[in-house]
Amino acid sequence: MKSARLLSIVLLLQTRGRVPAAELAERLEVSARTVYRDVEALSAAGVPVYAERGRHGGIALLPGFRTDVTGMTTDEARALFILAAQGAHSALGLDDALRSALRKVMAALPAPHRPAAELTGRRILVDPDKWTPRPSSAAPDGGPSGRGPAVELDVLHTAVFTDLRLRICYRHSGETRPRTYTVDPYGLVAKAGTWYLVADRRGRPRLFRADRVVSATLTEVPVRRRAGVELAAVWQQLRRQVEDRPAEVRVTARIRRERLDLAVRILGGALTGPPRTGDGDEAGDGDGPGDGARGESGDRAGDGSGDRTRDSSGDGGWATLDLAFPVLPAVRQLLQFGDSLEVLAPPAARRVMAEAAAALTAVYAADTPPG
């Protein structure tokens, strides 16, 4: 709508100062000619907006002009008050700032919108964290077995705003000794309850889990980010690299139906298609940790309890899974389902599972643990 576009122009100019017409047109997804017509409409409505020509020209508001948020729609006001759980704001030390900001926004809202915004804040909650997070005390050395980062997150938070290069001591997965890198940070990303530092190292994008950063020190050297590249673009590139890794190993397995919901939830990224149950049903994810996390007998997947007898009438009690893994040893993660899951093919994957199971048997064969 034109009214929404006019308000967007005013708010952009208040935030950015002088903005080229071409940039406004790109942001608003209209032509530059439309932007100039909108500027004329704003000026006719009494908004002190003007255009300057020339190399460094653009569209700007007269100094000191401000507008309030009376142009907000009801849905826009409600959207501001859909609160996330404390995790992200607490980690950055912004809980008090968020509450204060929302109070100010509430005071500035038009009176008709306030009840809807307040009710939305009480009725809708977004919690980005995973189920059953581990306590930070589980990893006193700051390793990934604990939930919290090895360094305080506000150290990384400060670093990404200083425009200085950052020297980090970082421990990669599967390694015991950390390595030292000098990086050019773009920002922090919170994904599914895990924080990541997005940075360039030697001009190439890298992703560092915050809970593996052992230490972080600001240098006195200005940051050297690639020109015109922002955090969102770097994150999308890195995310595609992680999600689009080629799956070299295709695996077919069968799982007991009472464990199917849990398997779909845990193995969702490895599934290449919907589970095949043999009766036309396609399995979906459970609604929460209590749905599909336990079978009818009340025991959890892989704990070795419950009915161990296979369905003698065929595969009526089983569902078939088609999975893909980047490397063959990765199939070992299927051991978590115990005798509720069996790898059917390929033979190499069955051998990996048999060898891993034999190694576990050897570990627990002794009557008492060593030491």
HELIX and SHEET records of a PDB file:
HELIX    1   1 LYS A    2  ARG A   16  1                                  15    
HELIX    2   2 ALA A   21  LEU A   28  1                                   8    
HELIX    3   3 ALA A   32  ALA A   44  1                                  13    
HELIX    4   4 THR A   74  LEU A   80  1                                   7    
HELIX    5   5 GLN A   86  ALA A   91  1                                   6    
HELIX    6   6 ASP A   95  ALA A  108  1                                  14    
HELIX    7   7 ALA A  111  HIS A  113  5                                   3    
HELIX    8   8 ARG A  114  ARG A  123  1                                  10    
HELIX    9   9 SER A  136  ALA A  138  5                                   3    
HELIX   10  10 LEU A  153  THR A  162  1                                  10    
HELIX   11  11 ALA A  210  ARG A  212  5                                   3    
HELIX   12  12 LEU A  231  GLU A  243  1                                  13    
HELIX   13  13 ARG A  257  ARG A  259  5                                   3    
HELIX   14  14 LEU A  260  LEU A  267  1                                   8    
HELIX   15  15 LEU A  328  SER A  340  5                                  13    
HELIX   16  16 PRO A  347  TYR A  364  1                                  18    
SHEET    1   A 2 VAL A  49  GLU A  52  0                                        
SHEET    2   A 2 GLY A  58  LEU A  61 -1                                        
SHEET    1   B 2 LEU A  83  ALA A  84  0                                        
SHEET    2   B 2 LEU A 125  VAL A 126  1                                        
SHEET    1   C 5 ARG A 204  ARG A 209  0                                        
SHEET    2   C 5 THR A 194  ARG A 201 -1                                        
SHEET    3   C 5 ARG A 179  LYS A 191 -1                                        
SHEET    4   C 5 LEU A 164  TYR A 170 -1                                        
SHEET    5   C 5 VAL A 213  PRO A 222 -1                                        
SHEET    1   D 3 TRP A 318  PHE A 325  0                                        
SHEET    2   D 3 VAL A 249  ARG A 256 -1                                        
SHEET    3   D 3 LEU A 341  ALA A 345 -1                                        
END                                                                             
